[in-house]
Amino acid sequence: MSFFLVGIVLWSLVIASIVLVIVGLWKKSWKAIAWSGIALLPPMLLIFMGGEGIWFRLCILLPLVLLIAAFLMKQQKIQSL
């Protein structure tokens, strides 16, 4: 039962992250993209820690790219003011 719940939570985080990326890019919201990266971090950390191959190790880059993109969008928004 608990394994099933963990799977539901992790897949919910992945789906929420995808929705937040779409909304963040659509509305150009750095906050939505940052929350997307934060939501995607736990599932990707589990894959990163459990995987042996290089492709499993590279999966951690996606949340990091999202967080960097949110930071750059925030800096761009601050400079345009």
C-alpha positions in Angstrom: 0.0 0.0 0.0 2.7 2.5 0.9 4.7 1.8 -2.4 1.5 2.6 -4.3 1.1 5.9 -2.4 4.7 6.9 -3.1 4.2 6.2 -6.8 1.1 8.4 -6.8 2.9 11.2 -5.0 5.9 11.1 -7.4 3.8 11.0 -10.5 1.6 13.8 -9.1 4.8 15.9 -8.7 5.9 15.2 -12.3 2.5 16.1 -13.7 2.3 19.3 -11.5 5.8 20.2 -12.8 4.8 19.8 -16.4 1.7 21.9 -15.9 3.7 24.6 -14.0 6.3 24.8 -16.8 3.6 25.2 -19.4 1.9 28.0 -17.3 5.2 29.6 -16.5 6.3 29.8 -20.2 2.9 30.9 -21.3 2.6 33.7 -18.7 6.3 34.3 -18.5 6.2 33.7 -14.7 9.5 32.9 -13.1 7.7 31.8 -10.0 5.8 29.1 -11.8 9.0 27.8 -13.4 10.8 27.9 -10.1 8.1 25.9 -8.4 8.2 23.5 -11.4 11.8 22.8 -10.8 11.2 22.4 -7.0 8.4 19.9 -7.7 10.5 17.9 -10.2 13.5 17.7 -7.8 12.3 14.8 -5.6 11.4 12.3 -8.4 14.6 13.1 -10.3 16.7 12.8 -7.1 15.3 9.3 -6.5 16.2 8.4 -10.1 19.6 10.0 -9.8 20.4 8.1 -6.5 19.1 4.8 -7.7 20.5 4.7 -11.2 23.8 3.3 -12.3 24.1 4.5 -15.9 25.0 7.9 -17.2 21.4 8.6 -18.4 20.1 8.1 -14.9 22.7 10.5 -13.6 21.8 13.1 -16.3 18.1 13.3 -15.2 19.1 15.6 -12.3 19.9 18.3 -14.9 16.2 19.0 -15.8 15.2 20.5 -12.4 18.5 22.4 -12.3 17.9 23.8 -15.7 14.4 24.9 -14.7 15.7 26.6 -11.6 18.4 28.4 -13.5 15.9 29.5 -16.1 13.6 30.9 -13.4 16.6 32.8 -11.9 17.5 34.2 -15.3 13.9 35.3 -15.9 13.8 37.0 -12.5 17.1 38.8 -13.2 15.8 39.9 -16.6 12.6 41.2 -15.1 14.5 43.1 -12.4 16.7 44.8 -15.0 13.8 45.8 -17.2 12.2 47.8 -14.3 
